[in-house]
Amino acid sequence: MEHEIVERTNRRLELATNLEVETAEDLAIHNYGIGGQYEPHLDCSRISDISTTKGNQSFIHLGTGNRIATMLIYMTEPDVGGRTIFMTSSKVSVPCIKSAALFWYNLMRNGEIDMRSRHAACPVLAGIKWVATKWFHERGQEWRRPCSLNQFDQERYVGDLGAPEPKHHLNIRSKAKKRKQMNRKY
């Protein structure tokens, strides 16, 4: 039995992401003091790294597959620094805002690694940074985020705002918006 705050957080994360939390890793709490940072990395493991110490071994021990998605919750706001940056061509930089959350998929719908998920935590220059991380795994998501054989099926991503909506598997918000527009017409 988990603490009621953790259970409530898990319920909220499941509602926000539509992903199963039963097969996710436990909520992890991280602290970054002055100078605290995290080098560029992927939260999922490459198939070639699974049997080596280079790869993240957690999904082997849990038996729940690779890390499909990450939710990062900012619990505090450092005075200076501590941004989360994504190593995409547009170099997306997300500031730490207390009580804000950042969500991204680590794997595309076809199971391949989404390289846009490569990210880092910039150094905290003043103050302190506390974050909570929830890593969602493949197992249990079969009905919530079905796989696809189409390599171009992908959701919007951090930094994609303003880009055209993906043609397949539109975002939930987009579907709701379209339904609302259709209801207005009739």
C-alpha positions as YAML, in Angstrom:
chain: A
units: angstrom
residues:
- id: 1
  name: MET
  ca: [0.00, 0.00, 0.00]
- id: 2
  name: GLU
  ca: [1.45, 3.33, -1.06]
- id: 3
  name: HIS
  ca: [1.05, 6.62, 0.77]
- id: 4
  name: GLU
  ca: [-2.21, 8.40, -0.12]
- id: 5
  name: ILE
  ca: [-0.30, 11.31, -1.72]
- id: 6
  name: VAL
  ca: [1.51, 8.88, -4.04]
- id: 7
  name: GLU
  ca: [-1.77, 7.11, -4.86]
- id: 8
  name: ARG
  ca: [-3.48, 10.43, -5.61]
- id: 9
  name: THR
  ca: [-0.52, 11.53, -7.76]
- id: 10
  name: ASN
  ca: [-0.62, 8.23, -9.67]
- id: 11
  name: ARG
  ca: [-4.36, 8.61, -10.33]
- id: 12
  name: ARG
  ca: [-3.78, 12.13, -11.65]
- id: 13
  name: LEU
  ca: [-0.90, 10.98, -13.85]
- id: 14
  name: GLU
  ca: [-3.05, 8.20, -15.29]
- id: 15
  name: LEU
  ca: [-5.85, 10.66, -16.06]
- id: 16
  name: ALA
  ca: [-3.45, 13.21, -17.58]
- id: 17
  name: THR
  ca: [-1.58, 10.74, -19.79]
- id: 18
  name: ASN
  ca: [-4.15, 7.99, -20.38]
- id: 19
  name: LEU
  ca: [-1.34, 5.52, -19.62]
- id: 20
  name: GLU
  ca: [-1.47, 2.61, -17.17]
- id: 21
  name: VAL
  ca: [0.40, 3.36, -13.92]
- id: 22
  name: GLU
  ca: [0.25, -0.21, -12.56]
- id: 23
  name: THR
  ca: [3.17, -1.21, -14.78]
- id: 24
  name: ALA
  ca: [5.05, 2.08, -14.35]
- id: 25
  name: GLU
  ca: [8.04, 2.50, -12.08]
- id: 26
  name: ASP
  ca: [7.54, 3.94, -8.62]
- id: 27
  name: LEU
  ca: [7.49, 7.71, -8.41]
- id: 28
  name: ALA
  ca: [11.15, 8.82, -8.16]
- id: 29
  name: ILE
  ca: [12.15, 12.00, -6.32]
- id: 30
  name: HIS
  ca: [15.35, 13.78, -7.38]
- id: 31
  name: ASN
  ca: [17.18, 16.69, -5.80]
- id: 32
  name: TYR
  ca: [19.56, 19.03, -7.61]
- id: 33
  name: GLY
  ca: [21.53, 21.41, -5.39]
- id: 34
  name: ILE
  ca: [23.77, 24.20, -6.70]
- id: 35
  name: GLY
  ca: [25.67, 22.85, -9.70]
- id: 36
  name: GLY
  ca: [23.33, 19.86, -9.93]
- id: 37
  name: GLN
  ca: [22.73, 18.77, -13.51]
- id: 38
  name: TYR
  ca: [22.11, 15.70, -15.64]
- id: 39
  name: GLU
  ca: [24.01, 15.00, -18.84]
- id: 40
  name: PRO
  ca: [22.13, 14.42, -22.15]
- id: 41
  name: HIS
  ca: [20.46, 11.00, -22.12]
- id: 42
  name: LEU
  ca: [17.49, 8.91, -23.19]
- id: 43
  name: ASP
  ca: [15.09, 7.52, -20.59]
- id: 44
  name: CYS
  ca: [14.60, 4.33, -22.59]
- id: 45
  name: SER
  ca: [17.16, 1.70, -23.59]
- id: 46
  name: ARG
  ca: [18.34, 0.71, -27.01]
- id: 47
  name: ILE
  ca: [17.83, -2.96, -27.85]
- id: 48
  name: SER
  ca: [21.61, -3.38, -28.29]
- id: 49
  name: ASP
  ca: [22.18, -2.05, -24.74]
- id: 50
  name: ILE
  ca: [19.67, -4.29, -22.96]
- id: 51
  name: SER
  ca: [22.14, -7.02, -22.03]
- id: 52
  name: THR
  ca: [24.98, -4.65, -21.14]
- id: 53
  name: THR
  ca: [25.60, -2.38, -18.19]
- id: 54
  name: LYS
  ca: [25.22, 0.60, -20.56]
- id: 55
  name: GLY
  ca: [21.48, 0.06, -20.83]
- id: 56
  name: ASN
  ca: [18.84, 0.86, -18.25]
- id: 57
  name: GLN
  ca: [18.26, -2.52, -16.61]
- id: 58
  name: SER
  ca: [15.08, -1.53, -14.75]
- id: 59
  name: PHE
  ca: [12.67, -2.81, -17.39]
- id: 60
  name: ILE
  ca: [14.38, -6.22, -17.45]
- id: 61
  name: HIS
  ca: [13.95, -6.64, -13.69]
- id: 62
  name: LEU
  ca: [10.38, -5.31, -13.71]
- id: 63
  name: GLY
  ca: [9.33, -7.42, -16.71]
- id: 64
  name: THR
  ca: [7.21, -4.55, -18.03]
- id: 65
  name: GLY
  ca: [9.07, -3.62, -21.20]
- id: 66
  name: ASN
  ca: [10.91, -0.46, -22.13]
- id: 67
  name: ARG
  ca: [10.12, 3.02, -20.83]
- id: 68
  name: ILE
  ca: [7.45, 4.26, -23.23]
- id: 69
  name: ALA
  ca: [6.99, 7.73, -21.70]
- id: 70
  name: THR
  ca: [8.21, 10.09, -18.99]
- id: 71
  name: MET
  ca: [6.37, 12.57, -16.78]
- id: 72
  name: LEU
  ca: [8.58, 15.11, -15.00]
- id: 73
  name: ILE
  ca: [6.95, 17.16, -12.24]
- id: 74
  name: TYR
  ca: [8.72, 20.27, -10.96]
- id: 75
  name: MET
  ca: [8.25, 20.40, -7.18]
- id: 76
  name: THR
  ca: [10.33, 23.54, -6.62]
- id: 77
  name: GLU
  ca: [11.63, 26.38, -8.73]
- id: 78
  name: PRO
  ca: [15.36, 27.19, -8.50]
- id: 79
  name: ASP
  ca: [16.33, 30.86, -8.40]
- id: 80
  name: VAL
  ca: [18.57, 30.51, -11.47]
- id: 81
  name: GLY
  ca: [19.13, 27.61, -13.88]
- id: 82
  name: GLY
  ca: [17.84, 24.06, -13.80]
- id: 83
  name: ARG
  ca: [16.04, 24.09, -17.15]
- id: 84
  name: THR
  ca: [15.24, 20.86, -18.98]
- id: 85
  name: ILE
  ca: [16.56, 20.94, -22.53]
- id: 86
  name: PHE
  ca: [15.82, 18.62, -25.42]
- id: 87
  name: MET
  ca: [18.61, 17.96, -27.89]
- id: 88
  name: THR
  ca: [16.40, 18.39, -30.96]
- id: 89
  name: SER
  ca: [17.21, 20.53, -33.97]
- id: 90
  name: SER
  ca: [15.19, 23.34, -32.39]
- id: 91
  name: LYS
  ca: [16.99, 23.00, -29.00]
- id: 92
  name: VAL
  ca: [13.87, 23.21, -26.86]
- id: 93
  name: SER
  ca: [14.46, 24.63, -23.38]
- id: 94
  name: VAL
  ca: [11.81, 24.27, -20.66]
- id: 95
  name: PRO
  ca: [12.07, 26.35, -17.47]
- id: 96
  name: CYS
  ca: [11.43, 24.87, -14.01]
- id: 97
  name: ILE
  ca: [8.10, 26.20, -12.81]
- id: 98
  name: LYS
  ca: [6.89, 24.93, -9.45]
- id: 99
  name: SER
  ca: [3.92, 22.53, -9.78]
- id: 100
  name: ALA
  ca: [4.28, 22.34, -13.58]
- id: 101
  name: ALA
  ca: [4.68, 19.00, -15.34]
- id: 102
  name: LEU
  ca: [6.45, 18.02, -18.54]
- id: 103
  name: PHE
  ca: [5.41, 14.87, -20.46]
- id: 104
  name: TRP
  ca: [7.01, 13.17, -23.45]
- id: 105
  name: TYR
  ca: [7.07, 9.81, -25.21]
- id: 106
  name: ASN
  ca: [10.40, 7.98, -25.35]
- id: 107
  name: LEU
  ca: [9.22, 5.50, -27.98]
- id: 108
  name: MET
  ca: [7.31, 6.02, -31.18]
- id: 109
  name: ARG
  ca: [4.15, 3.98, -31.78]
- id: 110
  name: ASN
  ca: [6.14, 1.40, -33.76]
- id: 111
  name: GLY
  ca: [8.43, 0.77, -30.76]
- id: 112
  name: GLU
  ca: [11.46, 2.60, -32.13]
- id: 113
  name: ILE
  ca: [13.25, 5.14, -29.94]
- id: 114
  name: ASP
  ca: [12.07, 8.69, -30.51]
- id: 115
  name: MET
  ca: [15.39, 10.53, -30.62]
- id: 116
  name: ARG
  ca: [13.57, 13.79, -29.91]
- id: 117
  name: SER
  ca: [13.33, 12.54, -26.31]
- id: 118
  name: ARG
  ca: [17.08, 12.95, -25.71]
- id: 119
  name: HIS
  ca: [17.25, 15.53, -22.93]
- id: 120
  name: ALA
  ca: [19.37, 16.97, -20.14]
- id: 121
  name: ALA
  ca: [18.98, 18.97, -16.95]
- id: 122
  name: CYS
  ca: [20.92, 22.24, -17.00]
- id: 123
  name: PRO
  ca: [22.95, 23.15, -13.90]
- id: 124
  name: VAL
  ca: [21.20, 24.79, -10.98]
- id: 125
  name: LEU
  ca: [23.10, 28.07, -10.52]
- id: 126
  name: ALA
  ca: [21.22, 29.40, -7.48]
- id: 127
  name: GLY
  ca: [18.62, 27.79, -5.26]
- id: 128
  name: ILE
  ca: [17.50, 24.20, -5.25]
- id: 129
  name: LYS
  ca: [15.55, 21.98, -7.64]
- id: 130
  name: TRP
  ca: [13.30, 19.08, -6.61]
- id: 131
  name: VAL
  ca: [11.53, 16.99, -9.25]
- id: 132
  name: ALA
  ca: [9.37, 13.88, -9.27]
- id: 133
  name: THR
  ca: [9.66, 11.51, -12.22]
- id: 134
  name: LYS
  ca: [7.26, 8.80, -13.37]
- id: 135
  name: TRP
  ca: [8.45, 6.40, -16.05]
- id: 136
  name: PHE
  ca: [5.67, 4.55, -17.87]
- id: 137
  name: HIS
  ca: [6.47, 1.15, -19.39]
- id: 138
  name: GLU
  ca: [5.26, -0.66, -22.51]
- id: 139
  name: ARG
  ca: [3.35, -3.42, -20.72]
- id: 140
  name: GLY
  ca: [-0.23, -2.44, -19.97]
- id: 141
  name: GLN
  ca: [-0.42, 0.23, -22.69]
- id: 142
  name: GLU
  ca: [-1.62, -2.09, -25.48]
- id: 143
  name: TRP
  ca: [-5.15, -0.64, -25.48]
- id: 144
  name: ARG
  ca: [-4.24, 2.84, -24.29]
- id: 145
  name: ARG
  ca: [-1.53, 3.58, -26.86]
- id: 146
  name: PRO
  ca: [-1.72, 0.95, -29.60]
- id: 147
  name: CYS
  ca: [1.38, 0.25, -31.62]
- id: 148
  name: SER
  ca: [1.63, 1.00, -35.31]
- id: 149
  name: LEU
  ca: [3.64, -0.35, -38.19]
- id: 150
  name: ASN
  ca: [3.62, 3.08, -39.82]
- id: 151
  name: GLN
  ca: [6.93, 4.75, -39.01]
- id: 152
  name: PHE
  ca: [5.38, 8.19, -39.46]
- id: 153
  name: ASP
  ca: [2.77, 7.76, -36.71]
- id: 154
  name: GLN
  ca: [3.80, 10.09, -33.92]
- id: 155
  name: GLU
  ca: [2.29, 12.45, -31.40]
- id: 156
  name: ARG
  ca: [3.06, 16.10, -31.02]
- id: 157
  name: TYR
  ca: [6.23, 16.65, -29.10]
- id: 158
  name: VAL
  ca: [7.87, 19.24, -26.91]
- id: 159
  name: GLY
  ca: [8.75, 22.03, -29.33]
- id: 160
  name: ASP
  ca: [6.18, 20.93, -31.95]
- id: 161
  name: LEU
  ca: [3.61, 23.52, -30.94]
- id: 162
  name: GLY
  ca: [2.31, 25.32, -33.98]
- id: 163
  name: ALA
  ca: [3.28, 22.48, -36.31]
- id: 164
  name: PRO
  ca: [0.60, 20.67, -38.34]
- id: 165
  name: GLU
  ca: [-1.38, 18.04, -36.46]
- id: 166
  name: PRO
  ca: [-0.19, 14.44, -37.10]
- id: 167
  name: LYS
  ca: [-2.41, 12.67, -39.64]
- id: 168
  name: HIS
  ca: [-2.74, 9.42, -37.64]
- id: 169
  name: HIS
  ca: [-3.71, 9.09, -33.98]
- id: 170
  name: LEU
  ca: [-4.55, 12.72, -33.40]
- id: 171
  name: ASN
  ca: [-3.94, 14.06, -29.92]
- id: 172
  name: ILE
  ca: [-6.83, 13.67, -27.48]
- id: 173
  name: ARG
  ca: [-7.22, 17.44, -27.20]
- id: 174
  name: SER
  ca: [-7.55, 17.70, -30.99]
- id: 175
  name: LYS
  ca: [-10.28, 15.05, -31.08]
- id: 176
  name: ALA
  ca: [-12.21, 16.83, -28.34]
- id: 177
  name: LYS
  ca: [-11.87, 20.14, -30.19]
- id: 178
  name: LYS
  ca: [-13.16, 18.57, -33.44]
- id: 179
  name: ARG
  ca: [-16.10, 16.97, -31.62]
- id: 180
  name: LYS
  ca: [-16.96, 20.32, -30.08]
- id: 181
  name: GLN
  ca: [-16.84, 22.00, -33.50]
- id: 182
  name: MET
  ca: [-19.03, 19.28, -35.01]
- id: 183
  name: ASN
  ca: [-21.57, 19.64, -32.19]
- id: 184
  name: ARG
  ca: [-21.81, 23.37, -32.89]
- id: 185
  name: LYS
  ca: [-22.66, 22.71, -36.55]
- id: 186
  name: TYR
  ca: [-25.66, 20.53, -35.72]
...
